[in-house]
Amino acid sequence: MTKSSQEVETIDQLLADPWAVAIQDIWEQAAHNPDPDKRKLFDALHTYVLDKRQERIINEKHFVIYRQVLQLSDFSNGVFRFNNKKPTPKSGPFKR
């Protein structure tokens, strides 16, 4: 079975601009479509559109990834703490 040139052109237009696609609708189809093959197709389409959007954002000139060096003291009871306070001797798993 071959696709008509009009169908292929429509798919190409859909994939040309990932920001013009309603990604929420694609995700809902991937999650709730009764046909498992269509769910796989919509999941792949959702992943593609999301990747293209992320790629565009990352390639923007002003995009910067900030990195913070974490220390063991930043974790108390296995949960990351956003402040830089050291655990007190009576708190956390590091009782002295």
Contacts in CASP RR format, 6 or more apart in sequence:
PFRMAT RR
TARGET T0000
AUTHOR 0000-0000-0000
METHOD contacts of the structure
MODEL  1
MTKSSQEVETIDQLLADPWAVAIQDIWEQAAHNPDPDKRKLFDALHTYVL
DKRQERIINEKHFVIYRQVLQLSDFSNGVFRFNNKKPTPKSGPFKR
3 11 0 8 1.000
14 21 0 8 1.000
15 48 0 8 1.000
15 49 0 8 1.000
18 48 0 8 1.000
18 49 0 8 1.000
18 50 0 8 1.000
18 52 0 8 1.000
18 53 0 8 1.000
18 56 0 8 1.000
19 53 0 8 1.000
19 56 0 8 1.000
21 49 0 8 1.000
23 46 0 8 1.000
23 49 0 8 1.000
23 50 0 8 1.000
23 53 0 8 1.000
26 42 0 8 1.000
26 45 0 8 1.000
26 46 0 8 1.000
26 49 0 8 1.000
27 42 0 8 1.000
27 46 0 8 1.000
29 38 0 8 1.000
29 39 0 8 1.000
29 42 0 8 1.000
30 39 0 8 1.000
30 42 0 8 1.000
30 43 0 8 1.000
30 45 0 8 1.000
30 46 0 8 1.000
31 39 0 8 1.000
33 39 0 8 1.000
33 42 0 8 1.000
57 63 0 8 1.000
70 80 0 8 1.000
73 86 0 8 1.000
73 87 0 8 1.000
74 80 0 8 1.000
74 81 0 8 1.000
74 84 0 8 1.000
75 81 0 8 1.000
76 87 0 8 1.000
76 91 0 8 1.000
76 92 0 8 1.000
76 93 0 8 1.000
77 92 0 8 1.000
77 93 0 8 1.000
78 93 0 8 1.000
87 94 0 8 1.000
89 95 0 8 1.000
89 96 0 8 1.000
END
